[in-house]
Amino acid sequence: MEREVRVRFAPSPTGPLHIGGVRTALYNYLLARKLGGKMLLRIEDTDQNRFVPGAEQYIMDALRWCGIEIDEGIEQGGPHAPYRQSERKPMYRQYADQLIRDGHAYYAFDTPEDLDAMRARLTAAKVPNPQYNSITRAQMRNSLTLPAEEVTQLLENGTPYVIRLKVPRKEEIRFNDLIRGWVVVHSSSIDDKVLMKSDGMPTYHLANIVDDHLMEITHVIRGEEWLPSAPLHVLLYRYLGWESTMPQFAHLPLLLKPDGTGKLSKRDGDKLGFPVFPLEFHGKDAETGEPTVSSGYRESGYLPEAFINFLAFLGWNPGTQQELFTMDELIENFSIERVSKSPARFDQNKVRWYNEQYLRAKPDAELAQYLTEELNQQGITVPADQAEQIAALVKERATFPADLAKEAQLFFQRPASYDEQVISKKWNPQVSAALTEFAAQLPAAADTSAEGIKALLTQVLEAQGLKIGQVLQALRVAVTGHAAGPDLMHIMRILGPQETAERIQAAVAALPA
């Protein structure tokens, strides 16, 4: 009988959730939904020194905004609760003890000074990567080198210790990564990682493996930075007797800075002029304690569906020319096999493009709500039907919802100045006279649709011996003050004949004939 697909996203609450983490959560979610499985959220807070207040709630809020639904977790509960590692502390010790009994782990009583001295010796001996491993452990104070009676005495006396994994000296460790294929690592390159710290808390390595096993995780999809730890985890599954149910691993490619010069880090965001977090985060500077604010995609005006569509393509592609995918379409088309192992370069222009596409595709009534909310904050009230007409007209010039109100200002503010370049080239006595006549006839026009206004303008110009191309830019500047903008006939239709005529008359009076 096939196992139910179960994946987990397991962040640490050490600050705001980086977009690389969101991508990891997204790929886990897409695979789970594609294969009819479950998505778990587990908070890995074993490192209490790095815990940041508010980070845990931030993670849950960010995933919710992104549309990533959690089936089991802190808020949802589930059959494998608790889903916060610090609350699972009592259950890890038995597995560390099992490893010691079976000869796969040992007590290490080395003091910080002992460890410093070891590193100094190895550095002096020109060892390129000093570490506590199958060779150096023979010179250290641990249960492999000390007499059994002394080990017992040290434990009874409460001497501080850690529990380390006993990595074999000469062994090839192999596993099949769903993205990278077979990975082979020699055990001599792996150090004897600490599994239980002196405070009794498990390290990531032990807690992660135990939790994944107990929660029946079938696929571990995580960032490339965890690839060096994977062989160690394979050993733990083997030594704990769980190799037959070990999850399949998939290590995602790195996210690079826009110029491709290195990994996109949490510190790069505001420094490079764009967010690297889904939501704004209020924290404190680690050194000064001063309040800090990190910008977020939501607060910067990005739509969650655009943000997610963009993230999905940072490492994955559907194999077609299609670029716009709803979440349901992503689920339907997603496969781990189409995730690249090559690093993905972050492109801020592309995420802006996605936002434009999703914003412009929204119903005009929904865009009108964005517009109305923003205008209300500016003390401007606008009827719902007019707001919808304006939104429909200006949406092609908007990247963010707030842009709708910026583009709409011309409907609520008469020009305070006129584009000098257009005026110098296009404004002359004949144009001024023609626009004066057009303004005189417009309020009495029978047809004030965009087509009717254009027909009247054409009629007036023909009588003056002018073509519409000779006057149109000057007319736009007279009505809006700007050289470019949305369709001018529709602008005049929404403004209405009286307001349009008065604006033209004001321009004629202000500009030299």
Salt bridges, closest charged atoms under 4 A:
GLU4 OE1 - ARG6 NH1 3.77
GLU4 OE2 - LYS38 NZ 3.04
GLU44 OE2 - ARG42 NH2 2.76
GLU56 OE2 - ARG84 NH2 2.58
ASP61 OD1 - ARG64 NH1 2.92
GLU69 OE1 - ARG33 NH2 3.82
ASP71 OD2 - ARG33 NH1 2.96
GLU72 OE2 - ARG6 NH1 2.89
GLU75 OE1 - ARG64 NH2 2.49
GLU87 OE2 - ARG84 NH1 2.31
ASP97 OD1 - ARG93 NE 2.91
ASP116 OD1 - ARG119 NH1 3.13
GLU171 OE2 - ARG238 NH1 2.53
GLU172 OE1 - ARG174 NH1 3.96
ASP177 OD2 - HIS251 ND1 2.65
ASP191 OD1 - LYS193 NZ 3.10
ASP192 OD2 - ARG137 NH1 2.74
ASP211 OD2 - ARG42 NE 3.69
ASP211 OD1 - ARG88 NE 2.72
ASP212 OD1 - ARG8 NE 2.90
ASP212 OD1 - ARG42 NH1 2.90
GLU216 OE2 - HIS80 NE2 3.16
GLU224 OE1 - ARG180 NH2 2.95
GLU243 OE2 - ARG238 NE 3.59
ASP268 OD1 - LYS257 NZ 3.84
GLU280 OE1 - HIS282 NE2 2.92
GLU299 OE2 - ARG298 NH2 2.97
GLU305 OE2 - LYS362 NZ 3.06
GLU323 OE2 - LYS350 NZ 2.68
GLU356 OE1 - ARG360 NH2 3.91
ASP364 OD1 - LYS395 NZ 2.98
GLU366 OE2 - LYS362 NZ 3.04
GLU396 OE1 - ARG360 NH1 3.88
ASP403 OD1 - LYS406 NZ 3.72
GLU407 OE1 - ARG397 NE 3.17
GLU499 OE2 - ARG414 NE 2.89
GLU499 OE2 - ARG503 NE 2.83
GLU502 OE1 - ARG414 NH2 2.42
